[in-house]
Amino acid sequence: MNCLFSSPSADRIILRTGRDIEVSGNGCKTLCQIASLRRCSKPLEEKERRCRRCKDSRKEVTGRFWKNFPDISLDFKPRTTECIMDDACRRCIANTDRTIRRLESDLRELMESWRTMNDH
């Protein structure tokens, strides 16, 4: 995944272990889609101490996403009472919300492509 994270448009993957394994076609496409989800959910740098403690920070929310993967019923609702809600908090929460919506959309696409692959 780390290699796909940095090279998302791979047509084939060669896993070099005790026995080399080549993955291409639908398997490669699926792995690339998962890597794309991971790239999208990469946490932003949290500059302030309060951000590192915030339960609604992008890092915390995307961490919950990956912990529950592939079941993602996050239904992100920020707990605005726990943060200061200055402009930085509002921007962070808006970015986190956009990220979660994109992850959910991309995961729905991924699940649909798996269904399509299984039908053939």
VOBA-1610 file (N, C-alpha, C; in pm, whole numbers, padded with zeros to 5 digits, always signed):
BEGIN
Met+00081-00119+00000Met+00000+00000+00000Met+00086+00126+00000Asn+00196+00123+00072Asn+00280+00243+00077Asn+00332+00280-00061Cys+00371+00180-00142Cys+00419+00209-00277Cys+00306+00261-00365Leu+00188+00202-00354Leu+00074+00249-00433Leu+00032+00388-00389Phe+00050+00416-00263Phe+00018+00548-00210Phe+00096+00655-00284Ser+00222+00625-00317Ser+00305+00723-00388Ser+00300+00708-00540Ser+00255+00592-00592Ser+00245+00569-00737Ser+00107+00512-00768Pro+00003+00595-00766Pro-00134+00546-00772Pro-00180+00492-00907Ser-00106+00513-01015Ser-00156+00471-01146Ser-00089+00344-01196Ala-00053+00254-01107Ala+00015+00131-01145Ala-00079+00039-01224Asp-00023-00028-01327Asp-00099-00127-01404Asp-00078-00267-01350Arg+00034-00285-01280Arg+00061-00414-01218Arg+00149-00391-01096Ile+00142-00487-01007Ile+00216-00479-00882Ile+00295-00608-00867Ile+00421-00596-00833Ile+00502-00715-00806Ile+00542-00711-00659Leu+00497-00811-00587Leu+00530-00822-00445Leu+00652-00911-00433Arg+00759-00856-00383Arg+00883-00932-00371Arg+00899-00978-00226Thr+00873-01104-00208Thr+00892-01166-00077Thr+00973-01292-00101Gly+00950-01396-00024Gly+01018-01523-00049Gly+00984-01576-00187Arg+00865-01545-00233Arg+00818-01586-00365Arg+00753-01465-00430Asp+00802-01424-00546Asp+00747-01305-00613Asp+00604-01333-00659Ile+00518-01235-00637Ile+00378-01245-00679Ile+00346-01122-00761Glu+00285-01143-00878Glu+00245-01031-00962Glu+00093-01017-00957Val+00048-00896-00933Val-00095-00867-00928Val-00124-00768-01040Ser-00222-00801-01123Ser-00262-00710-01230Ser-00413-00722-01249Gly-00466-00651-01344Gly-00609-00658-01374Gly-00694-00603-01260Asn-00803-00675-01231Asn-00898-00629-01129Asn-00835-00620-00990Gly-00747-00713-00957Gly-00680-00709-00826Gly-00597-00583-00810Cys-00523-00550-00914Cys-00440-00429-00912Cys-00529-00304-00904Lys-00636-00305-00981Lys-00728-00190-00981Lys-00786-00169-00841Thr-00824-00277-00775Thr-00880-00269-00641Thr-00778-00213-00542Leu-00656-00264-00548Leu-00551-00215-00458Leu-00523-00067-00482Cys-00524-00025-00608Cys-00502+00117-00640Cys-00615+00204-00584Gln-00739+00152-00591Gln-00852+00228-00537Gln-00841+00242-00385Ile-00798+00136-00318Ile-00781+00143-00173Ile-00669+00241-00138Ala-00561+00238-00217Ala-00451+00332-00194Ala-00499+00476-00213Ser-00589+00496-00308Ser-00645+00630-00331Ser-00724+00676-00208Leu-00799+00585-00148Leu-00872+00618-00025Leu-00774+00660+00084Arg-00666+00588+00094Arg-00566+00617+00197Arg-00502+00754+00173Arg-00473+00784+00047Arg-00410+00911+00013Arg-00503+01027+00051Cys-00630+01010+00022Cys-00730+01113+00052Cys-00743+01135+00202Ser-00724+01029+00280Ser-00747+01040+00424Ser-00621+01075+00503Lys-00513+01105+00434Lys-00389+01139+00503Lys-00413+01261+00593Pro-00382+01249+00721Pro-00408+01361+00812Pro-00323+01483+00779Leu-00381+01599+00801Leu-00307+01723+00786Leu-00221+01743+00909Glu-00119+01825+00895Glu-00034+01855+01010Glu-00114+01939+01109Glu-00116+01895+01232Glu-00188+01967+01336Glu-00090+02056+01410Lys-00101+02184+01388Lys-00001+02278+01440Lys-00025+02316+01586Glu-00148+02312+01628Glu-00178+02358+01763Glu-00206+02241+01856Arg-00170+02259+01979Arg-00188+02154+02079Arg-00335+02113+02092Arg-00424+02210+02087Arg-00567+02179+02102Arg-00616+02090+01989Cys-00557+02103+01870Cys-00596+02020+01756Cys-00562+01874+01781Arg-00451+01850+01846Arg-00410+01712+01873Arg-00503+01645+01974Arg-00572+01723+02054Arg-00665+01668+02153Arg-00808+01662+02100Cys-00835+01726+01990Cys-00972+01737+01938Cys-01019+01604+01880Lys-01135+01559+01923Lys-01194+01434+01874Lys-01247+01447+01732Asp-01259+01571+01683Asp-01309+01594+01547Asp-01198+01633+01450Ser-01073+01621+01493Ser-00964+01653+01401Ser-00963+01551+01287Arg-00911+01593+01175Arg-00905+01504+01058Arg-00832+01374+01092Lys-00726+01385+01171Lys-00650+01266+01209Lys-00737+01168+01289Glu-00812+01218+01385Glu-00899+01133+01467Glu-01010+01070+01384Val-01075+01150+01302Val-01189+01102+01224Val-01145+01000+01119Thr-01037+01030+01047Thr-00990+00933+00947Thr-00933+00808+01014Gly-00881+00823+01135Gly-00837+00706+01212Gly-00953+00613+01241Arg-01069+00671+01275Arg-01189+00589+01298Arg-01235+00524+01168Phe-01221+00597+01058Phe-01257+00542+00927Phe-01178+00415+00900Trp-01045+00422+00914Trp-00961+00306+00883Trp-00978+00195+00985Lys-01010+00228+01108Lys-01031+00125+01210Lys-01153+00040+01174Asn-01255+00103+01116Asn-01379+00034+01081Asn-01383-00016+00937Phe-01279+00011+00858Phe-01277-00026+00716Phe-01301-00175+00700Pro-01382-00220+00604Pro-01453-00144+00503Pro-01592-00097+00546Asp-01634-00127+00669Asp-01763-00079+00718Asp-01746+00063+00769Ile-01798+00159+00695Ile-01779+00299+00735Ile-01911+00370+00752Ser-01972+00353+00863Ser-02094+00428+00892Ser-02058+00538+00993Leu-01970+00628+00951Leu-01920+00731+01042Leu-02025+00836+01075Asp-02101+00877+00974Asp-02200+00982+00994Asp-02140+01096+01076Phe-02039+01160+01019Phe-01961+01264+01087Phe-02048+01380+01129Lys-02056+01401+01259Lys-02124+01517+01317Lys-02028+01577+01419Pro-01970+01691+01387Pro-01873+01749+01480Pro-01935+01786+01614Arg-01859+01761+01718Arg-01902+01798+01854Arg-01852+01940+01881Thr-01923+02035+01829Thr-01878+02174+01833Thr-01868+02228+01976Thr-01931+02162+02069Thr-01923+02211+02208Thr-01786+02184+02269Glu-01709+02092+02211Glu-01579+02057+02268Glu-01465+02141+02213Cys-01491+02225+02115Cys-01380+02305+02062Cys-01413+02453+02072Ile-01313+02532+02050Ile-01324+02677+02065Ile-01412+02738+01956Met-01413+02676+01839Met-01489+02720+01722Met-01448+02858+01672Asp-01320+02880+01664Asp-01272+02999+01596Asp-01262+02965+01447Asp-01209+03057+01367Asp-01201+03032+01222Asp-01119+02908+01189Ala-01012+02883+01263Ala-00928+02765+01238Ala-01008+02637+01261Cys-01088+02633+01367Cys-01172+02516+01395Cys-01276+02496+01285Arg-01339+02605+01242Arg-01441+02594+01138Arg-01382+02541+01008Arg-01264+02591+00971Arg-01197+02543+00849Arg-01161+02395+00862Cys-01108+02357+00977Cys-01068+02219+01001Cys-01189+02126+00992Ile-01298+02163+01056Ile-01419+02080+01054Ile-01476+02072+00913Ala-01475+02181+00839Ala-01523+02179+00700Ala-01435+02087+00615Asn-01302+02095+00632Asn-01212+02007+00558Asn-01234+01861+00595Thr-01253+01834+00722Thr-01277+01697+00768Thr-01407+01645+00709Asp-01510+01727+00710Asp-01639+01687+00655Asp-01626+01655+00506Arg-01556+01740+00430Arg-01534+01713+00287Arg-01456+01583+00266Thr-01356+01562+00349Thr-01276+01440+00338Thr-01361+01317+00362Ile-01442+01318+00466Ile-01527+01203+00497Ile-01628+01179+00386Arg-01688+01285+00333Arg-01783+01268+00222Arg-01714+01205+00101Arg-01592+01250+00073Arg-01517+01193-00040Arg-01482+01046-00014Leu-01437+01016+00107Leu-01404+00877+00140Leu-01526+00787+00126Glu-01640+00833+00175Glu-01763+00754+00165Glu-01801+00733+00019Ser-01791+00838-00062Ser-01823+00828-00204Ser-01727+00733-00275Asp-01596+00749-00248Asp-01497+00662-00312Asp-01515+00517-00269Leu-01552+00495-00144Leu-01571+00358-00097Leu-01695+00296-00161Arg-01801+00376-00179Arg-01919+00324-00249Arg-01882+00283-00392Glu-01801+00367-00459Glu-01754+00332-00594Glu-01673+00203-00593Leu-01586+00189-00495Leu-01503+00070-00483Leu-01590-00054-00463Met-01688-00046-00374Met-01777-00159-00349Met-01857-00194-00474Glu-01900-00092-00547Glu-01973-00117-00672Glu-01884-00185-00774Ser-01759-00142-00784Ser-01668-00206-00880Ser-01640-00351-00839Trp-01635-00379-00708Trp-01618-00518-00663Trp-01739-00601-00705Arg-01859-00546-00688Arg-01980-00620-00730Arg-01976-00648-00879Thr-01937-00546-00957Thr-01928-00563-01102Thr-01825-00670-01138Met-01711-00669-01072Met-01607-00770-01098Met-01658-00910-01067Asn-01733-00923-00958Asn-01785-01054-00918Asn-01894-01104-01011Asp-01964-01013-01078Asp-02070-01052-01171Asp-02015-01108-01301His-01888-01079-01331His-01830-01125-01457His-01754-01251-01441
//
